[in-house]
Each structure stands twice: as C-alpha cells, then as structure tokens.
Amino acid sequence: MTEVGSEDIALAKSKQTALTKAVKRVKKAKGTADDDQAPKGQRGIIMLQHIPHGFYEKEIKSYFTQFGKVLRVRVGRSQKTGKSRGYAFVEFEFEEVAKIAAEAMNNYLMFERLIKCEVLSSDVNAKKLFRLKYIREDNYPKLLARKKEKAKRDLELTEEEGQDVLQQRLQKVEEQNKRAKLGIPYEFKVGKTVVGEKAAAKAERKTKKVEEKVERRG
C-alpha cells in the first residue's frame, strides 16, 4: 500500500488559484478593518473524513499550512492499536481560514480517496476534541497499559531475585559472625545495585540485628 508523503501532495491548480485569492481577501480584510471590526480571533476547526493511508499528523499539518496557521491536528486513532480510523481534525487560528480550507478540500480526490471536509460548529468543545491527540501507533492507551504491567512484573521479578541474593548475603554474615567469635575483625556492606533499594534496605536491617546480637554475645 502506497503511503502519502508531504512531497507527493499538491492542491490542484484550479483550487490553488481560488485559494490564493481567498486568502488574500482574508488578509486584506484583516489589514484594513478598524479595531472594532477586526476579527476577535475565533478559531476554526475542520473535520476530514476518508483520509488516505500515510496522511497523518505530520503530513496533515504540513499540507494545511498553505491555508493558514495550523494550531492543532488530531488523527482519529484506535485506543487498542493506535492505527488511524480514517478521519482527522485540524484547528486553524481563524475561522475564516478554516472555511476556505473546508471549501477547497471537500470532495477532493487524494490517492484514490475522496476527501470529505466540513467546518465544525463554533460551540464545539475543542479541549475535549483534541484530548487524545497524543495517540500514535507507538503510543496508545493499551500499549501504555501493557508497558506499565510489564514494568510492574519486572519490578516483582527483581525483588524475587533480590531475595535470593539477600539469602546469600545473610549466609555470608553468619560466616563472618563465626569469624568474629574467633576475634577476627570484619566489615560488611550491603550494595544497592544488585538487589534493588527495597531488598537492600531489608538486608541492611537484618544485618544490623545480626551485628547487635554479636555485640551482646561479645
């Protein structure tokens, strides 16, 4: 399946001409309007449907920048796989630009896919709409949950291995205690690199108890 690259996408000449004229009209209106008549910065959001394979966040932002400043892009993706569901949302700095983009892109044929595009109502909850824009094929809820579970299992496994190391070190303490009874001085330190912080702390507590017993017997 052919993926879409930003270098492969270009607006048809007929629509490019209309776009250029429309953008000039918007810029001219903003430049000549009085302060009371100037736009108040109402943002505009468009919804794209039937987007082709490979036309994702990076490509969409790059492509739609020709219309005006793009603030946010969200591709609808599965929370289980992170794969595209074939639709996307694009937020522009100004609603007028969004309307121009929607008019130019509606029913636009791109890589054998007929793009459908419309401007969303101004009362749409943009914060909620773009809440899941972080989802990617390498970063989606189910994958994050699996990584978290794996990290938890690895931590538990490390603790189990730490218990084995702990037992070995306690046996070493007992042997050194025998040496202490013979008047041979010794020094015992518990490292944290092998058994982990929790296991090391536990070993250190047990070691102190053993040393206290040795002192009392002495």
N, C-alpha and C positions, 0 to 999 in steps of 0.2 A: 504494500500500500504506500502510495506516494505521500510524503509529508509536505506540508506547506512551509516554505521558508519566506522570510520577510522580503528577500531579494526577488522572489518569484511573483510577488503580489503588486499589482498596479491598478489603479482605478481607470476604467475605460475613458478614452479621450473625451467622449461626449459628456460624460458625467464630471470629468475633471474640469472641463471648461465651466460648466454650470456651478461646480463647487467653488472655483476661484472667484467667480462673480459674486456668489452668495456671501462668501467670507469677506470680500471687500466691502460689501454693503453693510455687514455687521460691524466691521471695524470703523467704517466711515460714520455710521450712526453713533457709535460709542465716542468717537473723537469729536463730533460736532454737537452732541446733545448737551444741554445745560445740566448743571449738577442735580437739579430737581427731577430732570427727565432721564438721567443716566441710569443704566441697569443697576439693581441693588445686589448683584452677584448671585442671583438664583441659579443654582446648579441644575444641570440636566443629566438624566440617566436614560440610556437606551438599552433595550434588550435585544440580543442577537439569538436567532434560532437557526438550526441546521448548519452550524459551523463545521468546516471540514477538518479532517484528521490533521493534527500538527499546527492548527491555527489556534494557539493557546495564549496564555497571559502575555508573554514577551512579544509574540508576533502581533497580537491584537493591539497592544499599546503602541507599538512602533507604527502600525498601519494607520490607526485612527488619530495619530498626532498630526497628520496632514489636515485634519479638520479644525483642530484647536487643541488647547491644553487638556490632556487626559489626567485626571486626578487618581482614579482607581479603576482596576479591572478585576473582575471575578469570573472565572470559568466555572460553570456548574459541574461539580465532580462527585463521584460516589464516595461516601464515607467509608465504605468497605474495601474499595480497591484504589481509590484516588483517580480513576480514569474519568475522562470527560463524558458528560451526558449530552453534549451537542448544543449547549446554549451558554450564553455569557452575558454579563452586564458591564457596561462602560459608563463611567461618570466623567462628565466634562465640567469645566469651570463655569460655563454659561449655558443656559437652557437653549438659547438661540442656536448655538453651535451643535447641540445635541439634535435639534430638529433638522438642521442641514444634513448632518451625518445620517440620520434615520431615513431621510428622503432619498439620499444618494445610494444608500446600501440596501434598501428594501427591494426584494426580488432581484438582487444582484447575483449573477452566476459566478461561483468561485470553486474551481476544481470539481466540477460536476455536482456541486451542491448549490441549491437555490437559497440564498440567504434571506431570512425574514428579519426585518428590523422595525422596531417601534419605540416611540418615546414613552417612558413611564410617567404616570401622574406625578405632579409636584408634591403630593402629600405622602408619597411612598416613604417608608422608614428605611433610609439609606444605611443607617448604622446596622440594622438587622440584616439588610440585604447583603452587605459586604462582610458580615461577621465571620464567614467561613472561607474568606478569600485566601487563607494560608494553605488550604488543602492542595497537595500536589501528589503525583504518583509515588514520590519518595517521602511523603509527609502527610499522612491522613490518619484520622482517629483510630481506626482499627490497628493500623501498623504501630502507632504510638503506644496503644494498649499492649500489643504483643512485646514491644521493646521494654516497656515497664515491667511486665510479667517476667520476661527473661532476666532483666537486671535483678529482680527480686529473687528468682531461682538461683542466679549466680551468687548473690549475697549469701543465701542459705547454704549453698554448696561450699562457699569459702569458710563459713562458720563451722561446717561439719569437718572440713579438712583441718581447720584450726584446732578443733577438739582433739584430733589425732596428734597434732604437733604438741598441743598442750600436755597430753598424757606423757609423751616422750620427754618433754622438758621437766615434768614433775618427777619422773623416774630419775632424771639426772640430778634433781635436787636431793632426792633420797640418797643417791650415791654420794653426793657431796656432803650430806649430813653425816654419813658414816666416816668420811674423811675428817670432818670437823671433830668428831669424838676422839679421833686419834691425835688431835692438836694440829691438824694441817689446815691452814687458812684457805679460804676460797672466796670467790666473788661471783655472784650470779645476776645476770641482767636479762630481762625479757624484751625481745625485739618486737616491733610492730609491723615489720614489713612482710612477715610470713603468715602470721595468724590473723591479722586484722586488728583494729583498735579494740573491739569488744572482747575478743578472745585474749588479747594481750593484757587488758585490764584485769580480766578474771584470773589469768595466770599470775599476774603480779600480786593480787590479793592473796591467792593461795600460797605464793612464795613467802610473803611476809608472815603468814600464820606459821609456816614451817620454821622460818628463822626465829620467830618468837619462842616456839617450842624448844628449839635448840638452845637458845639463850637460857631458858628456865631450867633445862636439864643441866646446863653448864654451871 
